[in-house]
Amino acid sequence: MYLIGIGIFKYNHDCFFATETGGVVHNSFSFENNSNGFAHFLSILNSLDTNKEKRIGMESTGHYGNNLMRFLDEHNFSFMVFNPYLTEKFRQACPSRKTKTDKIDARIIYQMLISRDCITYSSKSYHISSLKSLTRFRFRLIEARTKLKVGVQNILDLTFPKFPKFFSTIFGVLPMKILSNFPSAEKLSKVNIDTTFDFVKEGVRGNYSYQKFISLINAAKSTIGKSNENYELELSSSIRLINCYNEEIEKIEIQIESIMNQYNFKILSIPGIGIQ
């Protein structure tokens, strides 16, 4: 059996090849974190005896090792990924590696491969990592969108405080369309009711009566709030950005759902838990 320890770093990865009995197969070397480096690493892997098992191990170091994991998976090599906490504890236990600031190197990973039974990192696990990245990115986009929504609400509190009373949510398609085209109560109050009602209702689902729209226009005429060019600019820009975030979040959710359906994760079998 060949045991191959890999130390993952940002620009280069360190590697150590040996057998389970300690015989060094290939002296320690580094390969670049790019296509040329990966090709060099693959050529060494392919030069080994094909009749012997190849056990590859590395430390989980965030996104720096993701490309290498994908590369190994594409070339049908299985590998183990160690928790950084465990590798640090193992390093501290090694008599020759007592310095706390030492980085986890390829020899430490090799020694861990010898000392314990390890479960290989499956293709499904790789997609779980992708899923984690997507869900975190979705969460960041939602946080950013939420801040914009708070800003919109604050502007309306100052310029048109009664506007939210006419809708179940001011971030529905219809109210957003109204605000984006008429970013102040003053501008809304001066519209032609008949033509504007037809315009804002075009392509919008759901019931919204003509009478409700008239009430909205009357509220715009009598509002105590005052707008200005700065508020209008901020409101219009915020709405455009919110719509953009909505589109991007929807794309990410489609991709998340695709991965979840492809691998049929058991967590979805729990009542009350779904993709959304």
N, C-alpha and C positions, 0 to 999 in steps of 0.2 A: 504494500500500500504506500502511495505517495501522500505526504502531508505537506500542504502548501499554505503557509501563513502570509497574509497580506496586510501591511500597515497602510491604512487609507489616509491620504493627505490631500491638500487642495490642488497642487500642481503635479505632484509625483506620487506614485504608490511604491512602497518598499515591498520586496518579496523574498521569501526564503523557502527553498525546496529541500525536503529531507524525507527519509523513510521512517516508519514507525519504530525502528530499532535505533534511530539516531544517525544513520549514515547520511551525510550531506550529498545531495544529488546535484544541487546547483548553488554556487556561492550567492550570498545575499546581493541583490541588485535592485535598482529602481527603474521603473518605466513611467513615461509621461502619461498624464491623464488626458490623452487625446488618441486619435485613430491610429497614429503610427506606434505609439506606446502599447496600445491594446493589441495591435497586430504582432508586435515583438513578443509580448507575453503569450499570445496564443500559439505562436510558433514553438515556443519552449514547451508549452503544455502538450502540443501534438507530437513533439519529439520523444516524449516519454513512452515507456512500454504500455501498449494498449491493453495488455492482459491484466494490468494492475489497476486497482481502484485509485482514484484521485480524490482526496478529501481536501477541499479548499475552505479556508476560514478567514474571516475579516471582522473588524469591529464596526458596529453601527455608528457612523459618524455623520448623521444628518444627510444632506444631499450630496456630499462629496463622493460617496461611493455608488450612487444610484446608476450612473452610466456604466460602471464596471459590472454591476449586478445584471443590468439589462443585457450587456454584451455577453456575459457568461451564459445567461439563460438562452439567448439566441443561438449560441453554439453548443447547447445541450450539456452544459456543465452544471452540476449541482454544487451548492456551497452552503456554508454555515455563517450566520451572522450573530456575533456575540454582543450582549448588552454591555455598554461602556462601564457600568458600575461593576460588573463581574470581572471585566478585564483589568480594571484598576485594582480591585482587591487581589486578583491573581498576581499582578505585577508587584504589589507591595509584599506579597508572601514569598516572592523569589529572592533568595539570599543575594544574588548578584545584581538585583534591580531595586535597591532601597530608596533611591532618590525620588522624592515626591514629584519633582518637576519633569521626570522622564516621560517622553511620549510612549504610547503603546506601539511597540515595533513588531515587525513580522515574526521575530523569534518567539516573542511572548504568545502570539496567536498560535504559532506552531506548537508550543508547549501545551497550550490549552486543548488543542486538537488531540494530543496524546493522552492527556490526563482525564478526559471525560467523554462520555457518549453524547453525541450531538445530533440534533435533528436538522436535516438539510432545509435550506430556504427554498420553498416551492415557488413555482410560477404564480400561484394564487397569492402567496405572501408578497410577491413583488407588486401585484395589482392592489393589494391591501395598502401598501405604502403609497401608491399613486392615489388611491381613494382618500387616504389621510391627507395628502397634500391638497387635493381638490376641495375637500370639505373645509379645511382650514382657510383656503383662499376664498371660498364662498362666504365663510364667516367674516373675513376681513372686508369683503365687498358690502355685506349687509351692514356692518358697523359704519362704514363710510356713508352708505345710503341713509342710515338712520340719522346721522349728524346733519345731513342735508335736509331731511324731513323736519327735524327740530327747527332748523333755520327758517324753513318755509312757514311753519306754524307761528314762529315769533314775528315774522314780517306781517302776517295776516292779523295777528293780535294788535299790531300798531296801525295797520292801514285799512283793514276790512274785518273787524272782529266778529261780525255776524255770519261771514261766509261759511264757516264749518257747519252751521245749524241747518243748512239746506242739503247736506249730503251725509250719508252714513260714514264715509271717510273722505277726506279731502284729497286722498291720493289715488282715488279711482280714476278710470280713463276719462270720464266726462268732466269732473272738476279740474283735473290736470289740463285738459284741453282748453277749458275756459280761462284758467289762470295763465297759461302759456300765451294765449292770443290777446288777453286783456289783463295785463299784470297790475292793474290798479282799479279801485272801485270807480274812480272818475271815468276811466275809459269804458268800463262796462256799462256805466249809467247812460252813456251817450249812443249806444248801439241801436240799430233798427231791430226791434224785438223779433219780428217775423223772420227776417232773413238770417239773423244770428241764431235763432233757435234751430232752424233747419241746418245751419252750418255745424253747430256744436253737436247735434244729434246724429249727423251723418257718420256712419261706420261705428257707432257706439251702441253696444247691446244694453238691454235693460229698459225698464220703464222710467221715464222722466217726463212729467206732464208740462204742458205749456203754461198752466197756471203757476206751477212751482217756479218756472223760469221768470215769469212776470214778477213774482214775489221777490226773487233774487235781485232783479233789476231795481225794484223799488227800494230794497235794502241798500243797494249800492248808492242810490241817490241820496239816502238819508244817513249814511254812515258817518260816525263821528271821527273815524280814522282819516289820516291824511298821508298820502304817498308822495314820493318824489322820484327823480330819475335814478337815484342810487338804489332805492328799494326795488324799483321796477327791474333794474338790471340784475340785481341779486336774485330776485324771485324768478325771472326768466332763465337765468343761468342755472340756478338750482334745479329747476324743473327739467331742463334739458339733461343735466347730469343724472338726475334720478331716473329718467327714462333710459338713459344709457346703461346705468347700473342694472336696471330691471332686465334689459336684454342680455347682458353678460351673465347675470346670475341664472337666468333661464337656460343659457347654453351650458353652464357648468352643471346645473341640475340634471339636464338631459344626459350628460356624460357620466355623472354619478349613477344615475339610474341604469345606464347601459352596463356599467361594470357590475353593479349589484345583481342585475338580471343574468349576466353572463356566468357568474360564479355561484349563484343561488345560495347566498350566505344564510346560514341557519338562524341568525338573529331575527330575520324577517318572519320566521315561523312563530315568534312570540306575539301573543295577542296585544294589540295596541301599539306595536312598533312597525313603522313603515318607512319607505324611502323619504317621504316628505315629512 
